[in-house]
Every structure is written in structure tokens, then in C-alpha cells.
Amino acid sequence: MKKNGILDVKYSLTQILYFASYSALMGYASVYLLDRGVSNSLIGTTLALVSIIAVFTQPMAASAADKKVIRLQPLIIVILALAVILSLGLYFFKLPTIILLCVFVGVVTCMMTIQPLLNSLAFLFEKYGIEVNYGLARGLGSAAYALASAVLGYLVEDFGTSMIPLFYIIGNILLIVVVYTYVVPKNQRHVVHREENQHEEVKQEQLSFFQFCSIYKKFMIFVVGVILVFFTHTIINNFFIQVITPIGGTESQMGIAVFIAAIVELPAMAMFNVMRKKIDCSTLLKISVIIFGLKHLLTFLATNVFMVYVAQVLQVGAYAIFIPASVYYVNEVISKPDLVKGQSMVTVGITASGIIANLAGGILLDTIGVHDLLMIGVVVSVIGALIVFMSIEKKRASIE
């Protein structure tokens, strides 16, 4: 497998631009919508609705890409272009609330739909014999998320919330340009022609969702474990201010905590290629869910903000390891014709976890309080980790 420096730079830019835009879109969703007169309860319902829609659109996009992998690049561009068009409506027009929310849902759905496609894009060039450093690129994406959040905070303070849609309009236009420039070196194109000929000889019918679940039973159990682990992760992230306020935390300290978690992801993800050559991805996934549990336990036990900061540092071995490990794991245990679908299943699992966390989290906060909610979260996280341990598979000898 050959390396290509220019392609690595392009893929890193892809992740940087995507997560910088995503930080503006989701990190500042409440800020933007509150300024437009939308209530907190309606904001929560809207975000849950987006997650529900994404559960369906992510596999649909993945199926479209699986049918012919070469279409993955233009598919991403088309979805991004739609996001830009809808975002222009948010920026230039003062829309009635119902139309505003519909347009906003459309933008977020587009951005959530392409996330598994961008993961798959890292492996698109493997069939040409070119290796992309996914870990480094994804780590730079996390750093971009952290820095964009900080920069946008100052921009909104100085220029108002109209900067928020403008920020992700510019980011997505640049992202379209970068994805459009992906080109396979001429001296590597013969590789794909050989593989395409082999693929014609062993033509495989595309699997439906239920067929996929039937064939990859253990993998789908793994996805259930992911849902449970990420339930607690999402609860803490989405209700962070409610988590730290009882122990004396403030909004600015919450921002510092979020920044810590995002920035420590960079070194772990950047070094992931080195780690995966020494440790199996299946083992790395087991390590990550253990550290997830420790992070959630420490957050539950925290009596001051400093303990929360320490818990956030554990992101380096939790989320920062899980995300790249899960991407490579799918590539190891799912057959080639179903790879994009496999990538989307993990993302769908995390998205489904977000739906449950958004809907249940608010209700449980009001009924039992943050302390008991975090205790439930720790239990759910441990159960999820056990399921991941039981369902994880070793790399298959041959994935065709």
C-alpha cells in the first residue's frame, strides 16, 4: 500500500473543514435558534427530529454509494451543495419559525448524512493501492472543532448570530472545492481496473438493511453496545451546563472543559496509525469503551470543576481512540461491497443514541435530577462496554 502526501493533505483538509462547519452548526444551534425566538423545548425537539431523520438518510446514502463506490465523491458534493443552498436561506432571509426550523433541519440532516461517507472516503483510494492517514486527519478535525468553537464565540459576540450560518456556508463551499479536487494518480489507475474486472466476475447483490443485519449479527450486537456507551457520552455533552452547575461550574468553565476534550483528541488520533500496527483494532475498541466508562464514572463522582477537567482529559483514550478504531474495524470485518453500509451503521448507532439521550435526558433531569441521571449513565455505559466486549470480532482472514 503506497502513501500519497497530497492526498493526505486533502483528506486532512476535508476533516478540518467538515468539523469546523459542524461546530458552528451544532455547537451554536441553541445560540442561533434562541436568537431567532425559538424556545428551548422546541430546540430540543428539533435536534431529536434531525437525529431521527439521519437514522434513515445515512443508510440510504450509504446504500447509494455501495452500489458503485466511484459515485461516493459526487454524492458528497451534491449533499454539501444542498446544505449550502439551504444555509443561504438562513443567512439572507428572516424566515417564519416553522420554515426556519424546516430549513435548519435540512441543513443539519445533510451534514449528518455525509459523516459516514467522509469516513468511507478515506478508504476509497485503497482499491487504487493508496493509503490515507485517517487518524491524523480525524484528529485535526477535532482540533478544528475546538478552535472554530472558540473563534466563533468571539465573532458572534462582536457581529451577532448572523455569523453562524455564514461560518458554515464558507466552510462547506471550501469543503466542496477540496472534495472535488480528489484525483487518482495516473500511475495507480490500473489497480482499480484490475479490481473492477474481478468485481464483475464476482458480482454480488446489494444487501437490504435486514439482510445486512442477518449476515452481520455480531456486528449489529456491537452497534447496540455502541448505542449504550454513547448514550452517557451524549447526555454529558448535551447537558453539560446542568452537569457542572451543581458543583460550582460556569458557562466559561464549560467551554474550557469542551475545549480540553476536543484538543486532546488530536495527538491520540494523529498517532492512531502507529497504534493500530502494534495493537489490533478490536483490542483498541475494548480499551476505548473501558476508558469511556472511567470518564463517565469520574464525571459522576466529580465534586468540583477540576475533577470534570480531569475526566475530560480521558477523552484521549475514549472517543479519540474509538472513532478511528471503529472506522478501521468496519473495514476489517465487513465485506467490501458492504463497507459504506457498515460505516453508516456505526454512525447510525451513535445518532440513535443521540435521539434517546436528547429525549430521555431532559425528562430524567426534570424528574430525578442530574446526580441520579449520571449514575444511570454509568450503569448504561458499563452494560454497553460488556456488550462490545462480547460482540467484538477479530480481523477476518479475507474480506471480499
C-alpha positions, 0 to 999 in steps of 0.5 A: 500500500503506497502513501500519497502526501497530497492526498493526505493533505486533502483528506486532512483538509476535508476533516478540518473543514467538515468539523469546523462547519459542524461546530458552528452548526451544532455547537451554536444551534441553541445560540442561533435558534434562541436568537431567532425566538425559538424556545428551548423545548422546541430546540430540543425537539428539533435536534431529536427530529434531525437525529431521527431523520439521519437514522434513515438518510445515512443508510440510504446514502450509504446504500447509494454509494455501495452500489458503485463506490466511484459515485461516493465523491459526487454524492458528497458534493451534491449533499454539501451543495444542498446544505449550502443552498439551504444555509443561504436561506438562513443567512439572507432571509428572516424566515417564519419559525416553522420554515426556519426550523424546516430549513435548519433541519435540512441543513443539519440532516445533510451534514449528518448524512455525509459523516459516514461517507467522509469516513468511507472516503478515506478508504476509497483510494485503497482499491487504487493501492493508496493509503490515507492517514485517517487518524491524523486527519480525524484528529485535526478535525477535532482540533478544528472543532475546538478552535472554530468553537472558540473563534466563533464565540468571539465573532458572534459576540462582536457581529451577532448570530448572523455569523453562524450560518455564514461560518458554515456556508464558507466552510462547506463551499471550501469543503466542496472545492477540496472534495472535488479536487480528489484525483487518482494518480495516473500511475495507480489507475490500473489497480482499480481496473484490475479490481473492477474486472474481478468485481464483475466476475464476482458480482454480488447483490446489494444487501437490504438493511435486514439482510445486512443485519442477518449476515452481520449479527455480531456486528449489529450486537456491537452497534447496540453496545455502541448505542449504550456507551454513547448514550452517557457520552451524549447526555454529558455533552448535551447537558453539560451546563446542568452537569457542572452547575451543581458543583460550582461550574460556569458557562466559561468553565464549560467551554474550557472543559469542551475545549480540553476534550476536543484538543486532546483528541488530536495527538491520540488520533494523529498517532492512531496509525502507529497504534493500530500496527502494534495493537489490533483494532478490536483490542483498541475498541475494548480499551476505548469503551473501558476508558469511556466508562472511567470518564463517565464514572469520574464525571459522576463522582466529580465534586468540583470543576477540576475533577470534570477537567480531569475526566475530560482529559480521558477523552484521549483514550475514549472517543479519540481512540474509538472513532478511528478504531471503529472506522478501521474495524468496519473495514476489517470485518465487513465485506467490501461491497458492504463497507459504506453500509457498515460505516453508516451503521456505526454512525447510525448507532451513535445518532440513535443514541443521540435521539434517546439521550436528547429525549430521555435526558431532559425528562430524567433531569426534570424528574430525578435530577442530574446526580441520579441521571449520571449514575444511570449513565454509568450503569448504561455505559458499563452494560454497553462496554460488556456488550462490545466486549462480547460482540467484538470480532477479530480481523477476518482472514479475507474480506471480499 
